[in-house]
Amino acid sequence: MNWTSLESADQINGIKQQHGYSVIFKHSTRCSISMMVKKRFELDWDKLPGDMPLYFLDLIKYRELSSKIATDFQVYHESPQLLLIKDGECVLDLSHGQVSVEETLSVLV
């Protein structure tokens, strides 16, 4: 599996239009906790459906996109943060130690 980098508002708008599930991972490249959470998630991500889009947001480089995500999906900005999106709506919002593939899988229907 691979991350797709989020670099534009158009990509976020596209996620809102997608059917099915998508994951957005918001990551601070300056935070050791965020790095640890990301690595832990990547160790298990092969348990996720292979066709599930995985999006990665570098919060330092694209702070304005993080704000758009918070507004569009009605969540508080946190880092690290994982959002599970289904049919354009956020159905799971995890941060810090809560971020896990198991938690994500528990919501998938």
ChimeraX attribute file (.defattr): number of C-alpha atoms within 10 A of each C-alpha:
attribute: neighborCount
match mode: 1-to-1
recipient: residues
	/A:1	13
	/A:2	11
	/A:3	14
	/A:4	13
	/A:5	14
	/A:6	21
	/A:7	15
	/A:8	11
	/A:9	14
	/A:10	10
	/A:11	15
	/A:12	20
	/A:13	14
	/A:14	10
	/A:15	22
	/A:16	18
	/A:17	13
	/A:18	15
	/A:19	11
	/A:20	14
	/A:21	21
	/A:22	21
	/A:23	20
	/A:24	24
	/A:25	24
	/A:26	26
	/A:27	23
	/A:28	20
	/A:29	16
	/A:30	11
	/A:31	11
	/A:32	10
	/A:33	16
	/A:34	20
	/A:35	15
	/A:36	14
	/A:37	21
	/A:38	22
	/A:39	12
	/A:40	15
	/A:41	17
	/A:42	16
	/A:43	11
	/A:44	12
	/A:45	18
	/A:46	11
	/A:47	11
	/A:48	16
	/A:49	12
	/A:50	11
	/A:51	9
	/A:52	12
	/A:53	18
	/A:54	20
	/A:55	21
	/A:56	18
	/A:57	24
	/A:58	18
	/A:59	21
	/A:60	13
	/A:61	12
	/A:62	13
	/A:63	12
	/A:64	13
	/A:65	20
	/A:66	24
	/A:67	14
	/A:68	15
	/A:69	20
	/A:70	14
	/A:71	12
	/A:72	15
	/A:73	17
	/A:74	12
	/A:75	14
	/A:76	13
	/A:77	15
	/A:78	17
	/A:79	20
	/A:80	25
	/A:81	23
	/A:82	27
	/A:83	23
	/A:84	21
	/A:85	21
	/A:86	19
	/A:87	14
	/A:88	20
	/A:89	19
	/A:90	19
	/A:91	15
	/A:92	17
	/A:93	20
	/A:94	18
	/A:95	18
	/A:96	16
	/A:97	13
	/A:98	15
	/A:99	20
	/A:100	20
	/A:101	18
	/A:102	14
	/A:103	13
	/A:104	20
	/A:105	13
	/A:106	9
	/A:107	10
	/A:108	14
	/A:109	5
